[in-house]
Amino acid sequence: MTKKNQAAYTDEFREQIAKLVISGKPVAHIAKEYGISKSTVSTWTAKFQNSGSFRDADNRAAEETELIKLRKENKQLQMEVDILKQAALIMSRK
């Protein structure tokens, strides 16, 4: 599955858009003027108000970050168990 071809906007541009919304300019007007979807403008504004950053990692709750870390660790441990099971099978054949 491939990602959609997305335009790369700078953080400065995103911040300017978010500040326009915060200052009271209508989202629909900003979206039409800059050729950006309304949902994108709303998302940028929410992220900017939440943490001042547009990176997903900066906008995650501590629980979400821990859950992602634990899922990665769980996947790694499952792979190690599979390897050990295969090794045990090989050793039992000898």
C-alpha positions in Angstrom: 0.0 0.0 0.0 1.5 3.4 -1.0 0.9 6.7 0.6 -0.9 9.4 -1.2 1.2 12.0 -2.9 1.1 14.7 -0.3 2.5 18.2 -0.6 5.3 18.9 1.9 4.5 22.0 3.9 7.0 23.6 6.2 6.3 23.9 9.9 6.5 27.6 9.6 3.7 27.6 7.0 1.6 25.3 9.1 2.1 27.6 12.1 1.0 30.6 10.1 -2.2 28.8 9.0 -2.9 27.7 12.6 -2.3 31.3 13.9 -4.8 32.6 11.2 -7.5 30.2 12.6 -6.7 31.1 16.2 -7.0 34.8 15.3 -10.6 34.2 14.2 -10.3 33.8 10.4 -12.8 31.1 9.2 -11.3 27.7 8.5 -13.3 27.4 5.2 -11.9 30.7 4.0 -8.3 29.8 4.8 -8.7 26.4 3.2 -10.0 27.9 0.0 -7.5 30.7 -0.1 -4.5 28.4 0.3 -5.8 25.3 -1.5 -5.7 23.1 1.6 -8.5 20.9 2.9 -10.5 22.1 5.9 -9.7 19.0 7.8 -5.9 19.6 7.3 -6.3 23.2 8.6 -8.3 21.9 11.6 -5.7 19.2 12.3 -2.8 21.7 12.1 -4.6 24.1 14.4 -5.4 21.4 17.0 -1.8 20.1 17.0 -0.4 23.7 17.3 -2.7 24.5 20.2 -2.0 21.2 21.9 1.8 21.2 22.0 3.1 23.8 19.6 4.5 21.1 17.4 3.2 19.3 14.3 5.1 16.0 14.8 2.8 13.2 15.8 5.3 12.0 18.5 5.1 15.4 20.2 1.3 15.3 20.3 0.9 11.8 21.8 -0.1 11.2 25.3 2.4 9.4 27.6 0.1 6.3 27.5 0.2 6.2 23.7 3.9 6.5 23.6 4.3 3.7 26.1 1.8 1.5 24.2 3.8 1.9 21.0 7.0 1.0 22.8 5.5 -2.0 24.4 4.1 -3.2 21.1 7.5 -3.0 19.5 9.1 -4.9 22.4 6.4 -7.5 22.2 7.0 -8.0 18.5 10.7 -8.4 19.1 10.2 -10.9 21.9 7.7 -12.9 19.7 10.4 -13.1 17.0 13.0 -14.3 19.5 10.6 -17.0 20.8 10.0 -18.2 17.2 13.7 -18.4 16.6 14.3 -20.4 19.8 11.4 -22.8 18.8 13.1 -23.4 15.4 16.4 -23.9 17.1 14.9 -26.4 19.5 13.4 -28.4 16.6 16.7 -28.5 14.8 18.5 -29.6 17.9 16.0 -32.3 18.7 16.5 -33.9 15.3 20.2 -34.5 15.9 
